[in-house]
Amino acid sequence: MRELVERGYYTLRMGAVVERPLPDLGPRVIDYATKFRDDFMDVYLTAYCRFFLGCTSGLVTVPWIFGVPVAGANFAPLPDIGFGDRMIFI
């Protein structure tokens, strides 16, 4: 998140269930999961974001459906999601 903020992006932590709030990391880091979360906004934000970084336990297929570039981290097993030309995996 810090690296993306340094590059001029806003970042959001998403999720329906999180262990604890994020520490204050500045105005460009938004802890959406603990402060603002809404089902409609989950879809809206992932459909209109610049790119999405996620894992198999999250919303990762929603931005993919809308053509948003997706970076997947900690995917296991890999066949759980389709592969597209706008997806990379770590």
mmCIF file as gemmi writes it, N, C-alpha and C atoms, coordinates in Angstrom:
data_model
loop_
_atom_site.group_PDB
_atom_site.id
_atom_site.type_symbol
_atom_site.label_atom_id
_atom_site.label_alt_id
_atom_site.label_comp_id
_atom_site.label_asym_id
_atom_site.label_entity_id
_atom_site.label_seq_id
_atom_site.pdbx_PDB_ins_code
_atom_site.Cartn_x
_atom_site.Cartn_y
_atom_site.Cartn_z
_atom_site.occupancy
_atom_site.B_iso_or_equiv
_atom_site.pdbx_formal_charge
_atom_site.auth_seq_id
_atom_site.auth_asym_id
_atom_site.pdbx_PDB_model_num
ATOM 1 N N . MET Axp A 1 ? 0.816 -1.179 0 1 0 ? 1 A 1
ATOM 2 C CA . MET Axp A 1 ? 0 0 0 1 0 ? 1 A 1
ATOM 3 C C . MET Axp A 1 ? 0.866 1.251 0 1 0 ? 1 A 1
ATOM 4 N N . ARG Axp A 2 ? 1.906 1.209 0.787 1 0 ? 2 A 1
ATOM 5 C CA . ARG Axp A 2 ? 2.795 2.381 0.852 1 0 ? 2 A 1
ATOM 6 C C . ARG Axp A 2 ? 3.433 2.657 -0.507 1 0 ? 2 A 1
ATOM 7 N N . GLU Axp A 3 ? 3.858 1.614 -1.188 1 0 ? 3 A 1
ATOM 8 C CA . GLU Axp A 3 ? 4.473 1.789 -2.506 1 0 ? 3 A 1
ATOM 9 C C . GLU Axp A 3 ? 3.486 2.398 -3.498 1 0 ? 3 A 1
ATOM 10 N N . LEU Axp A 4 ? 2.262 1.932 -3.495 1 0 ? 4 A 1
ATOM 11 C CA . LEU Axp A 4 ? 1.249 2.47 -4.405 1 0 ? 4 A 1
ATOM 12 C C . LEU Axp A 4 ? 0.933 3.928 -4.085 1 0 ? 4 A 1
ATOM 13 N N . VAL Axp A 5 ? 0.864 4.263 -2.808 1 0 ? 5 A 1
ATOM 14 C CA . VAL Axp A 5 ? 0.625 5.65 -2.409 1 0 ? 5 A 1
ATOM 15 C C . VAL Axp A 5 ? 1.765 6.533 -2.897 1 0 ? 5 A 1
ATOM 16 N N . GLU Axp A 6 ? 2.997 6.06 -2.773 1 0 ? 6 A 1
ATOM 17 C CA . GLU Axp A 6 ? 4.148 6.829 -3.26 1 0 ? 6 A 1
ATOM 18 C C . GLU Axp A 6 ? 4.081 7.06 -4.764 1 0 ? 6 A 1
ATOM 19 N N . ARG Axp A 7 ? 3.407 6.173 -5.484 1 0 ? 7 A 1
ATOM 20 C CA . ARG Axp A 7 ? 3.245 6.316 -6.936 1 0 ? 7 A 1
ATOM 21 C C . ARG Axp A 7 ? 1.992 7.11 -7.316 1 0 ? 7 A 1
ATOM 22 N N . GLY Axp A 8 ? 1.283 7.642 -6.311 1 0 ? 8 A 1
ATOM 23 C CA . GLY Axp A 8 ? 0.148 8.506 -6.567 1 0 ? 8 A 1
ATOM 24 C C . GLY Axp A 8 ? -1.223 7.856 -6.531 1 0 ? 8 A 1
ATOM 25 N N . TYR Axp A 9 ? -1.292 6.586 -6.169 1 0 ? 9 A 1
ATOM 26 C CA . TYR Axp A 9 ? -2.569 5.883 -6.107 1 0 ? 9 A 1
ATOM 27 C C . TYR Axp A 9 ? -3.246 6.058 -4.756 1 0 ? 9 A 1
ATOM 28 N N . TYR Axp A 10 ? -4.553 5.866 -4.757 1 0 ? 10 A 1
ATOM 29 C CA . TYR Axp A 10 ? -5.312 5.629 -3.536 1 0 ? 10 A 1
ATOM 30 C C . TYR Axp A 10 ? -5.429 4.122 -3.394 1 0 ? 10 A 1
ATOM 31 N N . THR Axp A 11 ? -5.414 3.612 -2.175 1 0 ? 11 A 1
ATOM 32 C CA . THR Axp A 11 ? -5.55 2.18 -1.955 1 0 ? 11 A 1
ATOM 33 C C . THR Axp A 11 ? -6.686 1.915 -0.977 1 0 ? 11 A 1
ATOM 34 N N . LEU Axp A 12 ? -7.36 0.796 -1.185 1 0 ? 12 A 1
ATOM 35 C CA . LEU Axp A 12 ? -8.439 0.386 -0.289 1 0 ? 12 A 1
ATOM 36 C C . LEU Axp A 12 ? -8.181 -1.028 0.176 1 0 ? 12 A 1
ATOM 37 N N . ARG Axp A 13 ? -8.328 -1.254 1.455 1 0 ? 13 A 1
ATOM 38 C CA . ARG Axp A 13 ? -8.328 -2.625 1.947 1 0 ? 13 A 1
ATOM 39 C C . ARG Axp A 13 ? -9.776 -3.065 1.971 1 0 ? 13 A 1
ATOM 40 N N . MET Axp A 14 ? -10.041 -4.144 1.254 1 0 ? 14 A 1
ATOM 41 C CA . MET Axp A 14 ? -11.401 -4.653 1.169 1 0 ? 14 A 1
ATOM 42 C C . MET Axp A 14 ? -11.502 -5.944 1.953 1 0 ? 14 A 1
ATOM 43 N N . GLY Axp A 15 ? -12.722 -6.36 2.235 1 0 ? 15 A 1
ATOM 44 C CA . GLY Axp A 15 ? -12.961 -7.619 2.919 1 0 ? 15 A 1
ATOM 45 C C . GLY Axp A 15 ? -14.171 -7.516 3.824 1 0 ? 15 A 1
ATOM 46 N N . ALA Axp A 16 ? -14.896 -8.604 3.948 1 0 ? 16 A 1
ATOM 47 C CA . ALA Axp A 16 ? -16.08 -8.623 4.808 1 0 ? 16 A 1
ATOM 48 C C . ALA Axp A 16 ? -15.712 -8.949 6.252 1 0 ? 16 A 1
ATOM 49 N N . VAL Axp A 17 ? -14.651 -9.726 6.432 1 0 ? 17 A 1
ATOM 50 C CA . VAL Axp A 17 ? -14.227 -10.123 7.774 1 0 ? 17 A 1
ATOM 51 C C . VAL Axp A 17 ? -12.729 -9.866 7.879 1 0 ? 17 A 1
ATOM 52 N N . VAL Axp A 18 ? -12.356 -8.975 8.772 1 0 ? 18 A 1
ATOM 53 C CA . VAL Axp A 18 ? -10.945 -8.679 9.012 1 0 ? 18 A 1
ATOM 54 C C . VAL Axp A 18 ? -10.673 -8.759 10.502 1 0 ? 18 A 1
ATOM 55 N N . GLU Axp A 19 ? -9.447 -9.096 10.839 1 0 ? 19 A 1
ATOM 56 C CA . GLU Axp A 19 ? -9.106 -9.294 12.249 1 0 ? 19 A 1
ATOM 57 C C . GLU Axp A 19 ? -9.094 -7.997 13.043 1 0 ? 19 A 1
ATOM 58 N N . ARG Axp A 20 ? -8.483 -6.958 12.48 1 0 ? 20 A 1
ATOM 59 C CA . ARG Axp A 20 ? -8.414 -5.667 13.177 1 0 ? 20 A 1
ATOM 60 C C . ARG Axp A 20 ? -8.242 -4.544 12.154 1 0 ? 20 A 1
ATOM 61 N N . PRO Axp A 21 ? -8.56 -3.319 12.549 1 0 ? 21 A 1
ATOM 62 C CA . PRO Axp A 21 ? -8.396 -2.179 11.637 1 0 ? 21 A 1
ATOM 63 C C . PRO Axp A 21 ? -6.926 -1.946 11.29 1 0 ? 21 A 1
ATOM 64 N N . LEU Axp A 22 ? -6.701 -1.336 10.149 1 0 ? 22 A 1
ATOM 65 C CA . LEU Axp A 22 ? -5.341 -0.945 9.764 1 0 ? 22 A 1
ATOM 66 C C . LEU Axp A 22 ? -4.885 0.228 10.626 1 0 ? 22 A 1
ATOM 67 N N . PRO Axp A 23 ? -3.589 0.326 10.862 1 0 ? 23 A 1
ATOM 68 C CA . PRO Axp A 23 ? -3.096 1.55 11.51 1 0 ? 23 A 1
ATOM 69 C C . PRO Axp A 23 ? -3.262 2.716 10.531 1 0 ? 23 A 1
ATOM 70 N N . ASP Axp A 24 ? -3.195 3.924 11.01 1 0 ? 24 A 1
ATOM 71 C CA . ASP Axp A 24 ? -3.311 5.095 10.138 1 0 ? 24 A 1
ATOM 72 C C . ASP Axp A 24 ? -2.085 5.168 9.234 1 0 ? 24 A 1
ATOM 73 N N . LEU Axp A 25 ? -2.314 4.997 7.939 1 0 ? 25 A 1
ATOM 74 C CA . LEU Axp A 25 ? -1.22 5.031 6.971 1 0 ? 25 A 1
ATOM 75 C C . LEU Axp A 25 ? -1.324 6.238 6.047 1 0 ? 25 A 1
ATOM 76 N N . GLY Axp A 26 ? -2.148 7.195 6.412 1 0 ? 26 A 1
ATOM 77 C CA . GLY Axp A 26 ? -2.282 8.409 5.617 1 0 ? 26 A 1
ATOM 78 C C . GLY Axp A 26 ? -3.61 8.467 4.885 1 0 ? 26 A 1
ATOM 79 N N . PRO Axp A 27 ? -3.89 9.605 4.263 1 0 ? 27 A 1
ATOM 80 C CA . PRO Axp A 27 ? -5.195 9.826 3.64 1 0 ? 27 A 1
ATOM 81 C C . PRO Axp A 27 ? -5.432 9.032 2.354 1 0 ? 27 A 1
ATOM 82 N N . ARG Axp A 28 ? -4.4 8.482 1.752 1 0 ? 28 A 1
ATOM 83 C CA . ARG Axp A 28 ? -4.574 7.711 0.516 1 0 ? 28 A 1
ATOM 84 C C . ARG Axp A 28 ? -4.738 6.213 0.771 1 0 ? 28 A 1
ATOM 85 N N . VAL Axp A 29 ? -4.696 5.798 2.027 1 0 ? 29 A 1
ATOM 86 C CA . VAL Axp A 29 ? -4.924 4.403 2.395 1 0 ? 29 A 1
ATOM 87 C C . VAL Axp A 29 ? -6.257 4.345 3.15 1 0 ? 29 A 1
ATOM 88 N N . ILE Axp A 30 ? -7.241 3.715 2.534 1 0 ? 30 A 1
ATOM 89 C CA . ILE Axp A 30 ? -8.589 3.682 3.089 1 0 ? 30 A 1
ATOM 90 C C . ILE Axp A 30 ? -8.899 2.28 3.586 1 0 ? 30 A 1
ATOM 91 N N . ASP Axp A 31 ? -9.252 2.181 4.842 1 0 ? 31 A 1
ATOM 92 C CA . ASP Axp A 31 ? -9.612 0.891 5.43 1 0 ? 31 A 1
ATOM 93 C C . ASP Axp A 31 ? -11.113 0.654 5.214 1 0 ? 31 A 1
ATOM 94 N N . TYR Axp A 32 ? -11.465 0.452 3.972 1 0 ? 32 A 1
ATOM 95 C CA . TYR Axp A 32 ? -12.863 0.257 3.56 1 0 ? 32 A 1
ATOM 96 C C . TYR Axp A 32 ? -13.494 -0.935 4.285 1 0 ? 32 A 1
ATOM 97 N N . ALA Axp A 33 ? -12.731 -1.972 4.574 1 0 ? 33 A 1
ATOM 98 C CA . ALA Axp A 33 ? -13.254 -3.192 5.197 1 0 ? 33 A 1
ATOM 99 C C . ALA Axp A 33 ? -13.844 -2.934 6.584 1 0 ? 33 A 1
ATOM 100 N N . THR Axp A 34 ? -13.28 -1.996 7.327 1 0 ? 34 A 1
ATOM 101 C CA . THR Axp A 34 ? -13.761 -1.775 8.697 1 0 ? 34 A 1
ATOM 102 C C . THR Axp A 34 ? -14.619 -0.529 8.859 1 0 ? 34 A 1
ATOM 103 N N . LYS Axp A 35 ? -14.586 0.386 7.887 1 0 ? 35 A 1
ATOM 104 C CA . LYS Axp A 35 ? -15.299 1.643 8.08 1 0 ? 35 A 1
ATOM 105 C C . LYS Axp A 35 ? -16.493 1.845 7.151 1 0 ? 35 A 1
ATOM 106 N N . PHE Axp A 36 ? -16.391 1.388 5.929 1 0 ? 36 A 1
ATOM 107 C CA . PHE Axp A 36 ? -17.379 1.789 4.93 1 0 ? 36 A 1
ATOM 108 C C . PHE Axp A 36 ? -18.028 0.639 4.173 1 0 ? 36 A 1
ATOM 109 N N . ARG Axp A 37 ? -17.708 -0.593 4.474 1 0 ? 37 A 1
ATOM 110 C CA . ARG Axp A 37 ? -18.069 -1.731 3.64 1 0 ? 37 A 1
ATOM 111 C C . ARG Axp A 37 ? -19.565 -1.841 3.356 1 0 ? 37 A 1
ATOM 112 N N . ASP Axp A 38 ? -19.882 -2.101 2.079 1 0 ? 38 A 1
ATOM 113 C CA . ASP Axp A 38 ? -21.26 -2.253 1.618 1 0 ? 38 A 1
ATOM 114 C C . ASP Axp A 38 ? -21.241 -3.218 0.426 1 0 ? 38 A 1
ATOM 115 N N . ASP Axp A 39 ? -22.216 -4.128 0.331 1 0 ? 39 A 1
ATOM 116 C CA . ASP Axp A 39 ? -22.232 -5.115 -0.749 1 0 ? 39 A 1
ATOM 117 C C . ASP Axp A 39 ? -22.229 -4.463 -2.132 1 0 ? 39 A 1
ATOM 118 N N . PHE Axp A 40 ? -23.074 -3.457 -2.344 1 0 ? 40 A 1
ATOM 119 C CA . PHE Axp A 40 ? -23.118 -2.786 -3.645 1 0 ? 40 A 1
ATOM 120 C C . PHE Axp A 40 ? -21.777 -2.137 -3.963 1 0 ? 40 A 1
ATOM 121 N N . MET Axp A 41 ? -21.191 -1.454 -2.979 1 0 ? 41 A 1
ATOM 122 C CA . MET Axp A 41 ? -19.914 -0.776 -3.212 1 0 ? 41 A 1
ATOM 123 C C . MET Axp A 41 ? -18.784 -1.757 -3.461 1 0 ? 41 A 1
ATOM 124 N N . ASP Axp A 42 ? -18.855 -2.961 -2.901 1 0 ? 42 A 1
ATOM 125 C CA . ASP Axp A 42 ? -17.84 -3.979 -3.218 1 0 ? 42 A 1
ATOM 126 C C . ASP Axp A 42 ? -17.782 -4.2 -4.721 1 0 ? 42 A 1
ATOM 127 N N . VAL Axp A 43 ? -18.934 -4.37 -5.337 1 0 ? 43 A 1
ATOM 128 C CA . VAL Axp A 43 ? -18.985 -4.604 -6.786 1 0 ? 43 A 1
ATOM 129 C C . VAL Axp A 43 ? -18.597 -3.344 -7.544 1 0 ? 43 A 1
ATOM 130 N N . TYR Axp A 44 ? -19.134 -2.208 -7.162 1 0 ? 44 A 1
ATOM 131 C CA . TYR Axp A 44 ? -18.849 -0.95 -7.851 1 0 ? 44 A 1
ATOM 132 C C . TYR Axp A 44 ? -17.354 -0.626 -7.826 1 0 ? 44 A 1
ATOM 133 N N . LEU Axp A 45 ? -16.76 -0.675 -6.652 1 0 ? 45 A 1
ATOM 134 C CA . LEU Axp A 45 ? -15.343 -0.326 -6.526 1 0 ? 45 A 1
ATOM 135 C C . LEU Axp A 45 ? -14.448 -1.272 -7.313 1 0 ? 45 A 1
ATOM 136 N N . THR Axp A 46 ? -14.757 -2.563 -7.29 1 0 ? 46 A 1
ATOM 137 C CA . THR Axp A 46 ? -13.913 -3.507 -8.029 1 0 ? 46 A 1
ATOM 138 C C . THR Axp A 46 ? -14.144 -3.425 -9.533 1 0 ? 46 A 1
ATOM 139 N N . ALA Axp A 47 ? -15.302 -2.96 -9.949 1 0 ? 47 A 1
ATOM 140 C CA . ALA Axp A 47 ? -15.575 -2.805 -11.382 1 0 ? 47 A 1
ATOM 141 C C . ALA Axp A 47 ? -14.887 -1.578 -11.966 1 0 ? 47 A 1
ATOM 142 N N . TYR Axp A 48 ? -14.646 -0.562 -11.153 1 0 ? 48 A 1
ATOM 143 C CA . TYR Axp A 48 ? -14.096 0.699 -11.651 1 0 ? 48 A 1
ATOM 144 C C . TYR Axp A 48 ? -12.705 1.028 -11.136 1 0 ? 48 A 1
ATOM 145 N N . CYS Axp A 49 ? -12.05 0.088 -10.468 1 0 ? 49 A 1
ATOM 146 C CA . CYS Axp A 49 ? -10.705 0.366 -9.969 1 0 ? 49 A 1
ATOM 147 C C . CYS Axp A 49 ? -9.684 0.292 -11.11 1 0 ? 49 A 1
ATOM 148 N N . ARG Axp A 50 ? -8.509 0.839 -10.878 1 0 ? 50 A 1
ATOM 149 C CA . ARG Axp A 50 ? -7.431 0.849 -11.886 1 0 ? 50 A 1
ATOM 150 C C . ARG Axp A 50 ? -6.866 -0.557 -12.067 1 0 ? 50 A 1
ATOM 151 N N . PHE Axp A 51 ? -6.658 -1.266 -10.97 1 0 ? 51 A 1
ATOM 152 C CA . PHE Axp A 51 ? -6.296 -2.681 -10.969 1 0 ? 51 A 1
ATOM 153 C C . PHE Axp A 51 ? -6.654 -3.241 -9.603 1 0 ? 51 A 1
ATOM 154 N N . PHE Axp A 52 ? -6.634 -4.562 -9.498 1 0 ? 52 A 1
ATOM 155 C CA . PHE Axp A 52 ? -7.057 -5.216 -8.266 1 0 ? 52 A 1
ATOM 156 C C . PHE Axp A 52 ? -6.028 -6.259 -7.887 1 0 ? 52 A 1
ATOM 157 N N . LEU Axp A 53 ? -5.608 -6.255 -6.638 1 0 ? 53 A 1
ATOM 158 C CA . LEU Axp A 53 ? -4.717 -7.281 -6.097 1 0 ? 53 A 1
ATOM 159 C C . LEU Axp A 53 ? -5.532 -8.081 -5.108 1 0 ? 53 A 1
ATOM 160 N N . GLY Axp A 54 ? -5.637 -9.382 -5.324 1 0 ? 54 A 1
ATOM 161 C CA . GLY Axp A 54 ? -6.449 -10.2 -4.433 1 0 ? 54 A 1
ATOM 162 C C . GLY Axp A 54 ? -5.982 -11.633 -4.378 1 0 ? 54 A 1
ATOM 163 N N . CYS Axp A 55 ? -6.729 -12.444 -3.643 1 0 ? 55 A 1
ATOM 164 C CA . CYS Axp A 55 ? -6.416 -13.856 -3.497 1 0 ? 55 A 1
ATOM 165 C C . CYS Axp A 55 ? -7.692 -14.671 -3.671 1 0 ? 55 A 1
ATOM 166 N N . THR Axp A 56 ? -7.592 -15.985 -3.556 1 0 ? 56 A 1
ATOM 167 C CA . THR Axp A 56 ? -8.747 -16.841 -3.787 1 0 ? 56 A 1
ATOM 168 C C . THR Axp A 56 ? -9.834 -16.679 -2.735 1 0 ? 56 A 1
ATOM 169 N N . SER Axp A 57 ? -9.554 -16.029 -1.633 1 0 ? 57 A 1
ATOM 170 C CA . SER Axp A 57 ? -10.569 -15.885 -0.601 1 0 ? 57 A 1
ATOM 171 C C . SER Axp A 57 ? -11.376 -14.6 -0.737 1 0 ? 57 A 1
ATOM 172 N N . GLY Axp A 58 ? -11.178 -13.859 -1.817 1 0 ? 58 A 1
ATOM 173 C CA . GLY Axp A 58 ? -11.837 -12.562 -1.92 1 0 ? 58 A 1
ATOM 174 C C . GLY Axp A 58 ? -12.642 -12.356 -3.182 1 0 ? 58 A 1
ATOM 175 N N . LEU Axp A 59 ? -12.796 -11.112 -3.539 1 0 ? 59 A 1
ATOM 176 C CA . LEU Axp A 59 ? -13.617 -10.666 -4.657 1 0 ? 59 A 1
ATOM 177 C C . LEU Axp A 59 ? -12.934 -10.757 -6.013 1 0 ? 59 A 1
ATOM 178 N N . VAL Axp A 60 ? -11.87 -11.464 -6.13 1 0 ? 60 A 1
ATOM 179 C CA . VAL Axp A 60 ? -10.996 -11.374 -7.293 1 0 ? 60 A 1
ATOM 180 C C . VAL Axp A 60 ? -11.694 -11.607 -8.638 1 0 ? 60 A 1
ATOM 181 N N . THR Axp A 61 ? -12.757 -12.356 -8.675 1 0 ? 61 A 1
ATOM 182 C CA . THR Axp A 61 ? -13.421 -12.597 -9.963 1 0 ? 61 A 1
ATOM 183 C C . THR Axp A 61 ? -14.261 -11.412 -10.417 1 0 ? 61 A 1
ATOM 184 N N . VAL Axp A 62 ? -14.703 -10.562 -9.506 1 0 ? 62 A 1
ATOM 185 C CA . VAL Axp A 62 ? -15.556 -9.435 -9.898 1 0 ? 62 A 1
ATOM 186 C C . VAL Axp A 62 ? -14.813 -8.443 -10.806 1 0 ? 62 A 1
ATOM 187 N N . PRO Axp A 63 ? -13.641 -7.946 -10.434 1 0 ? 63 A 1
ATOM 188 C CA . PRO Axp A 63 ? -12.957 -7.035 -11.364 1 0 ? 63 A 1
ATOM 189 C C . PRO Axp A 63 ? -12.592 -7.726 -12.682 1 0 ? 63 A 1
ATOM 190 N N . TRP Axp A 64 ? -12.255 -8.989 -12.62 1 0 ? 64 A 1
ATOM 191 C CA . TRP Axp A 64 ? -11.922 -9.756 -13.826 1 0 ? 64 A 1
ATOM 192 C C . TRP Axp A 64 ? -13.104 -9.761 -14.794 1 0 ? 64 A 1
ATOM 193 N N . ILE Axp A 65 ? -14.322 -9.938 -14.288 1 0 ? 65 A 1
ATOM 194 C CA . ILE Axp A 65 ? -15.53 -9.929 -15.115 1 0 ? 65 A 1
ATOM 195 C C . ILE Axp A 65 ? -15.682 -8.586 -15.817 1 0 ? 65 A 1
ATOM 196 N N . PHE Axp A 66 ? -15.321 -7.495 -15.16 1 0 ? 66 A 1
ATOM 197 C CA . PHE Axp A 66 ? -15.454 -6.157 -15.725 1 0 ? 66 A 1
ATOM 198 C C . PHE Axp A 66 ? -14.23 -5.719 -16.533 1 0 ? 66 A 1
ATOM 199 N N . GLY Axp A 67 ? -13.271 -6.608 -16.73 1 0 ? 67 A 1
ATOM 200 C CA . GLY Axp A 67 ? -12.102 -6.287 -17.548 1 0 ? 67 A 1
ATOM 201 C C . GLY Axp A 67 ? -11.025 -5.496 -16.84 1 0 ? 67 A 1
ATOM 202 N N . VAL Axp A 68 ? -11.073 -5.437 -15.528 1 0 ? 68 A 1
ATOM 203 C CA . VAL Axp A 68 ? -10.055 -4.738 -14.747 1 0 ? 68 A 1
ATOM 204 C C . VAL Axp A 68 ? -8.847 -5.663 -14.597 1 0 ? 68 A 1
ATOM 205 N N . PRO Axp A 69 ? -7.632 -5.16 -14.804 1 0 ? 69 A 1
ATOM 206 C CA . PRO Axp A 69 ? -6.452 -6 -14.594 1 0 ? 69 A 1
ATOM 207 C C . PRO Axp A 69 ? -6.397 -6.522 -13.159 1 0 ? 69 A 1
ATOM 208 N N . VAL Axp A 70 ? -6.062 -7.792 -13.024 1 0 ? 70 A 1
ATOM 209 C CA . VAL Axp A 70 ? -6.028 -8.444 -11.713 1 0 ? 70 A 1
ATOM 210 C C . VAL Axp A 70 ? -4.662 -9.067 -11.484 1 0 ? 70 A 1
ATOM 211 N N . ALA Axp A 71 ? -4.121 -8.847 -10.291 1 0 ? 71 A 1
ATOM 212 C CA . ALA Axp A 71 ? -2.919 -9.543 -9.851 1 0 ? 71 A 1
ATOM 213 C C . ALA Axp A 71 ? -3.354 -10.461 -8.713 1 0 ? 71 A 1
ATOM 214 N N . GLY Axp A 72 ? -3.066 -11.727 -8.845 1 0 ? 72 A 1
ATOM 215 C CA . GLY Axp A 72 ? -3.451 -12.7 -7.826 1 0 ? 72 A 1
ATOM 216 C C . GLY Axp A 72 ? -2.255 -13.127 -7.003 1 0 ? 72 A 1
ATOM 217 N N . ALA Axp A 73 ? -2.425 -13.095 -5.702 1 0 ? 73 A 1
ATOM 218 C CA . ALA Axp A 73 ? -1.361 -13.523 -4.792 1 0 ? 73 A 1
ATOM 219 C C . ALA Axp A 73 ? -1.875 -14.677 -3.949 1 0 ? 73 A 1
ATOM 220 N N . ASN Axp A 74 ? -1.016 -15.636 -3.694 1 0 ? 74 A 1
ATOM 221 C CA . ASN Axp A 74 ? -1.339 -16.769 -2.821 1 0 ? 74 A 1
ATOM 222 C C . ASN Axp A 74 ? -2.527 -17.579 -3.33 1 0 ? 74 A 1
ATOM 223 N N . PHE Axp A 75 ? -2.583 -17.797 -4.632 1 0 ? 75 A 1
ATOM 224 C CA . PHE Axp A 75 ? -3.652 -18.607 -5.217 1 0 ? 75 A 1
ATOM 225 C C . PHE Axp A 75 ? -3.346 -20.075 -5.028 1 0 ? 75 A 1
ATOM 226 N N . ALA Axp A 76 ? -4.271 -20.781 -4.423 1 0 ? 76 A 1
ATOM 227 C CA . ALA Axp A 76 ? -4.11 -22.217 -4.249 1 0 ? 76 A 1
ATOM 228 C C . ALA Axp A 76 ? -5.485 -22.845 -4.108 1 0 ? 76 A 1
ATOM 229 N N . PRO Axp A 77 ? -5.822 -23.799 -4.893 1 0 ? 77 A 1
ATOM 230 C CA . PRO Axp A 77 ? -5.139 -24.231 -6.111 1 0 ? 77 A 1
ATOM 231 C C . PRO Axp A 77 ? -5.413 -23.275 -7.266 1 0 ? 77 A 1
ATOM 232 N N . LEU Axp A 78 ? -4.492 -23.209 -8.228 1 0 ? 78 A 1
ATOM 233 C CA . LEU Axp A 78 ? -4.623 -22.303 -9.363 1 0 ? 78 A 1
ATOM 234 C C . LEU Axp A 78 ? -5.878 -22.519 -10.201 1 0 ? 78 A 1
ATOM 235 N N . PRO Axp A 79 ? -6.355 -23.726 -10.406 1 0 ? 79 A 1
ATOM 236 C CA . PRO Axp A 79 ? -7.541 -23.892 -11.258 1 0 ? 79 A 1
ATOM 237 C C . PRO Axp A 79 ? -8.825 -23.3 -10.685 1 0 ? 79 A 1
ATOM 238 N N . ASP Axp A 80 ? -8.787 -22.701 -9.499 1 0 ? 80 A 1
ATOM 239 C CA . ASP Axp A 80 ? -9.988 -22.121 -8.905 1 0 ? 80 A 1
ATOM 240 C C . ASP Axp A 80 ? -10.529 -20.932 -9.686 1 0 ? 80 A 1
ATOM 241 N N . ILE Axp A 81 ? -9.754 -20.363 -10.566 1 0 ? 81 A 1
ATOM 242 C CA . ILE Axp A 81 ? -10.194 -19.181 -11.309 1 0 ? 81 A 1
ATOM 243 C C . ILE Axp A 81 ? -9.765 -19.312 -12.763 1 0 ? 81 A 1
ATOM 244 N N . GLY Axp A 82 ? -10.533 -18.736 -13.631 1 0 ? 82 A 1
ATOM 245 C CA . GLY Axp A 82 ? -10.167 -18.736 -15.044 1 0 ? 82 A 1
ATOM 246 C C . GLY Axp A 82 ? -8.951 -17.874 -15.276 1 0 ? 82 A 1
ATOM 247 N N . PHE Axp A 83 ? -8.317 -18.076 -16.387 1 0 ? 83 A 1
ATOM 248 C CA . PHE Axp A 83 ? -7.146 -17.293 -16.731 1 0 ? 83 A 1
ATOM 249 C C . PHE Axp A 83 ? -7.52 -16.334 -17.846 1 0 ? 83 A 1
ATOM 250 N N . GLY Axp A 84 ? -7.054 -15.129 -17.771 1 0 ? 84 A 1
ATOM 251 C CA . GLY Axp A 84 ? -7.341 -14.138 -18.797 1 0 ? 84 A 1
ATOM 252 C C . GLY Axp A 84 ? -6.079 -13.368 -19.15 1 0 ? 84 A 1
ATOM 253 N N . ASP Axp A 85 ? -6.162 -12.58 -20.207 1 0 ? 85 A 1
ATOM 254 C CA . ASP Axp A 85 ? -4.997 -11.832 -20.647 1 0 ? 85 A 1
ATOM 255 C C . ASP Axp A 85 ? -4.709 -10.634 -19.76 1 0 ? 85 A 1
ATOM 256 N N . ARG Axp A 86 ? -5.596 -10.313 -18.836 1 0 ? 86 A 1
ATOM 257 C CA . ARG Axp A 86 ? -5.37 -9.188 -17.931 1 0 ? 86 A 1
ATOM 258 C C . ARG Axp A 86 ? -5.141 -9.667 -16.503 1 0 ? 86 A 1
ATOM 259 N N . MET Axp A 87 ? -4.637 -10.896 -16.335 1 0 ? 87 A 1
ATOM 260 C CA . MET Axp A 87 ? -4.407 -11.457 -15.011 1 0 ? 87 A 1
ATOM 261 C C . MET Axp A 87 ? -2.957 -11.921 -14.896 1 0 ? 87 A 1
ATOM 262 N N . ILE Axp A 88 ? -2.364 -11.631 -13.753 1 0 ? 88 A 1
ATOM 263 C CA . ILE Axp A 88 ? -1.05 -12.184 -13.438 1 0 ? 88 A 1
ATOM 264 C C . ILE Axp A 88 ? -1.136 -12.797 -12.053 1 0 ? 88 A 1
ATOM 265 N N . PHE Axp A 89 ? -0.254 -13.738 -11.786 1 0 ? 89 A 1
ATOM 266 C CA . PHE Axp A 89 ? -0.277 -14.441 -10.507 1 0 ? 89 A 1
ATOM 267 C C . PHE Axp A 89 ? 1.097 -14.378 -9.866 1 0 ? 89 A 1
ATOM 268 N N . ILE Axp A 90 ? 1.089 -14.224 -8.554 1 0 ? 90 A 1
ATOM 269 C CA . ILE Axp A 90 ? 2.334 -14.217 -7.786 1 0 ? 90 A 1
ATOM 270 C C . ILE Axp A 90 ? 2.339 -15.495 -6.964 1 0 ? 90 A 1
